[in-house]
Amino acid sequence: MIVVVKRTDYKKLAVRALSLLSVVVLFAIYYFYMGDFYKDFGTQPKEEIQNQNQELLNKQEQKAKAIETIIYDEAMVATSLLGNENIQDIKIHNDRLLIVANPKIDLEPIMIRYGVLALVQNTKNDVKIAVDLASIVQSRYIEDEK
């Protein structure tokens, strides 16, 4: 029986420890260098995104105000066409302007102005008119942008 005794070679062990230590030192240097390098990198895009979001909100608010103005103007035109004294109630429901008027009212100006966009229902007590605001706003808003 042959027994082989292995001796530890301190030179190989020292080379391995030194190489492992150098790899750890290189990773540490890279980590601290890149940490300083990218410190300001993340703040600039966040500010740009916040500015873009603010601009988008401003545009949406301007669009909402323009649409509100268009709807208000159409309500004013409809009431002036029918005569303020003949109108009992005005409401905006979904995308329609609902007008309740006296039963003996002249509907011709409304029918000339809005055509098929105005739906009329005659009852014994009143006349109900529904004007489609979606197509009016769409056409007027596009014209206002130009």
Wavefront OBJ file of the C-alpha trace (Angstrom):
o trace
v 0.000 0.000 0.000
v 1.270 3.365 -1.027
v 0.231 6.470 0.857
v 0.708 9.784 -0.823
v 0.964 12.790 1.408
v 0.099 16.009 -0.258
v 1.785 19.075 0.893
v 0.143 22.448 0.574
v 2.005 24.709 -1.723
v 1.986 28.146 -0.136
v 2.927 29.849 -3.383
v -0.188 28.531 -5.172
v -2.331 29.380 -2.166
v -0.919 32.913 -2.058
v -1.541 33.395 -5.803
v -5.153 32.233 -5.432
v -5.796 34.494 -2.442
v -4.176 37.435 -4.201
v -6.230 36.883 -7.370
v -9.450 36.559 -5.342
v -8.585 39.698 -3.403
v -7.809 41.597 -6.623
v -11.168 40.578 -8.151
v -12.996 41.767 -5.019
v -11.062 45.059 -5.086
v -11.863 45.562 -8.792
v -15.577 44.990 -8.156
v -15.506 47.434 -5.235
v -13.753 50.110 -7.310
v -16.204 49.603 -10.193
v -19.178 49.778 -7.801
v -18.096 53.036 -6.188
v -17.059 54.602 -9.512
v -20.320 53.763 -11.250
v -22.307 54.818 -8.179
v -20.809 58.297 -8.437
v -21.123 58.321 -12.205
v -24.854 57.513 -12.249
v -25.794 59.600 -9.212
v -27.146 62.473 -11.327
v -28.273 60.239 -14.173
v -31.707 59.368 -12.747
v -32.809 62.840 -11.661
v -32.842 64.546 -15.050
v -35.274 62.135 -16.773
v -37.621 62.329 -13.776
v -37.772 66.108 -14.109
v -38.370 65.829 -17.849
v -41.188 63.332 -17.289
v -42.759 65.626 -14.696
v -42.543 68.547 -17.126
v -44.125 66.458 -19.892
v -46.915 65.354 -17.534
v -47.525 68.968 -16.523
v -47.685 70.051 -20.177
v -50.112 67.215 -20.920
v -52.336 68.259 -18.008
v -52.281 71.860 -19.214
v -53.297 70.759 -22.714
v -56.115 68.632 -21.287
v -57.352 71.546 -19.172
v -57.290 73.840 -22.215
v -59.187 71.243 -24.233
v -61.776 70.847 -21.457
v -62.247 74.621 -21.252
v -62.619 74.864 -25.041
v -65.222 72.093 -25.070
v -67.076 73.689 -22.157
v -67.146 77.004 -24.018
v -68.474 75.313 -27.162
v -71.250 73.578 -25.203
v -72.173 76.816 -23.421
v -72.279 78.708 -26.726
v -74.544 76.058 -28.289
v -76.901 76.232 -25.309
v -77.045 80.014 -25.661
v -77.736 79.749 -29.411
v -80.481 77.177 -28.877
v -82.191 79.262 -26.216
v -82.001 82.410 -28.306
v -83.446 80.580 -31.325
v -86.412 79.325 -29.319
v -86.840 82.454 -27.224
v -85.885 82.621 -23.573
v -89.470 83.050 -22.382
v -90.587 79.787 -24.029
v -87.993 77.538 -22.364
v -88.879 75.735 -19.140
v -85.700 73.731 -18.481
v -82.255 73.029 -19.967
v -80.032 70.110 -19.013
v -76.929 68.432 -20.347
v -77.143 64.665 -20.117
v -74.265 62.526 -21.468
v -73.629 64.016 -24.901
v -77.029 65.643 -25.419
v -78.455 69.064 -24.693
v -81.986 68.511 -23.395
v -84.409 71.421 -23.702
v -87.945 71.404 -22.323
v -90.106 74.153 -23.830
v -93.731 75.294 -23.993
v -96.009 73.233 -26.261
v -96.792 76.091 -28.654
v -93.282 76.955 -29.751
v -91.880 77.454 -33.225
v -89.423 74.574 -33.829
v -88.410 75.662 -37.313
v -85.286 77.657 -36.258
v -83.963 74.672 -34.284
v -84.669 72.285 -37.146
v -82.917 74.617 -39.616
v -79.868 75.067 -37.369
v -79.371 71.478 -36.192
v -81.269 69.389 -38.725
v -81.077 65.684 -37.886
v -78.949 66.393 -34.813
v -82.073 67.622 -32.993
v -84.656 65.090 -31.872
v -88.086 66.493 -30.963
v -90.812 64.904 -28.850
v -94.173 66.666 -28.630
v -96.366 65.955 -25.618
v -99.529 67.580 -24.363
v -97.745 69.620 -21.665
v -94.408 70.422 -23.297
v -91.973 69.922 -26.154
v -88.736 68.050 -25.464
v -85.771 68.710 -27.726
v -82.535 66.724 -27.588
v -79.572 68.166 -29.485
v -76.561 65.894 -30.104
v -73.559 67.768 -28.710
v -70.921 65.148 -29.568
v -70.883 65.857 -33.292
v -71.186 69.628 -32.741
v -68.241 69.680 -30.332
v -66.216 67.454 -32.608
v -66.732 69.659 -35.649
v -66.332 72.975 -33.781
v -63.259 71.855 -31.798
v -61.449 70.778 -34.963
v -62.307 74.120 -36.605
v -61.068 76.033 -33.530
v -57.709 74.204 -33.558
v -57.005 75.389 -37.119
l 1 2 3 4 5 6 7 8 9 10 11 12 13 14 15 16 17 18 19 20 21 22 23 24 25 26 27 28 29 30 31 32 33 34 35 36 37 38 39 40 41 42 43 44 45 46 47 48 49 50 51 52 53 54 55 56 57 58 59 60 61 62 63 64 65 66 67 68 69 70 71 72 73 74 75 76 77 78 79 80 81 82 83 84 85 86 87 88 89 90 91 92 93 94 95 96 97 98 99 100 101 102 103 104 105 106 107 108 109 110 111 112 113 114 115 116 117 118 119 120 121 122 123 124 125 126 127 128 129 130 131 132 133 134 135 136 137 138 139 140 141 142 143 144 145 146
